[in-house]
């Protein structure tokens, strides 16, 4: 395999990974928007918020991995955002907050940046 072919495979696999991340964030956003519109059961509320929490936990773990290729500053910034998302999802689930708009907006911003 030539270096150029290898580089193309790596670039393509990175593109596919970002595409899957966008899809996962879109699903989370859709779930959060249902909560915002009041179209949810208690079970749906918990499942939706746990989905967002698990998704961001995966992102945080990946970003914290030493082999992650993003620049350190960007990784640290996204980890901080992720920790905030996890905390806010927990606050909503525990009914200590009812402001889902900021959670939706942050997820949209991150999704659209991918």
NORCORHU-V164747 format. One record per helix or strand of 3 or more residues. SS is the DSSP state (alpha for helix, beta for strand). FROM is the first residue (numbers start at 1). TO is the last residue. Records with the same first field share a line. If there is no record, write none. Layout:
SS = FROM-TO / FROM-TO
//
This chain:
alpha = 3-36 / 42-64 / 72-93 / 101-113
//
